[in-house]
């Protein structure tokens, strides 16, 4: 497979993930409710690449409707978050299982970085395709 195609695929994946994170973050910031969650336990997982072992915190919090929710975060950490650690989270009141740590980096900065990286890779792929940079040529 030509290197340019690999670069295009990676760039499109970055852009798609960035857009998805951006939309979810905007939705939570606009419609979400904040709560204090407590790390209940950590689920250990070896990533598919085998390079990194991560701990995914399982948090428990009380919604504004006085419902207890226990949910695993979609972000892994190494080392593990200590059990009993309090985190400010933001959740969708229509779907309290949809939660995110209330962090400007995760909700605003990371999605934009992924999109920018995707666009840069896309431009690089086009410059390689049209023999402007020729860095990937043998």
Residue, then its C-alpha position, 0 to 999 in steps of 0.5 A: x500500500x502506498x505511503x500516501x494512502x496510509x497518511x490519508x487514512x490516518x488523517x481522516x481517522x484523526x479528523x473523524x475522531x476529533x469531530x466526534x469528541x468535539x461534538x460530544x464535548x460541545x453537547x455536554x458543555x451546553x446540556x450537561x450537568x456537573x457532579x462530583x464522582x468518586x473513583x470506586x475501582x479501576x479496571x486494568x486493561x492491556x492495550x491492543x498494541x501491547x505497549x501500554x497497560x492502562x487503568x480505567x477508573x469506575x466512578x460513582x456519582x449522584x445525578x440531579x434526580x438522586x439516582x446513583x450511577x456507576x460508570x467506567x470512564x472512557x479514558x485510561x490512566x497509568x498509574x491508576x487513580x486512587x480509589x476514593x479520589x474525587x473527580x468533577x464530571x459532566x454528564x448528559x441528563x438524558x443519558x447519565x451513562x454518558x459522562x466525561x471528566x469536566x476538563x477543558x483539555x478533554x472537552x475542548x483542546x484535545x478534539x481540536x488538536x486531533x482535527x489539526x493533526x488530521x488536517x496537517x497530515x492530509x496536507x502532507x499527504x497531498x504534498x507527497x501525492x503531487x511530489x511537492x515534498x517527496x519525503x516518502x519516496x524510495 
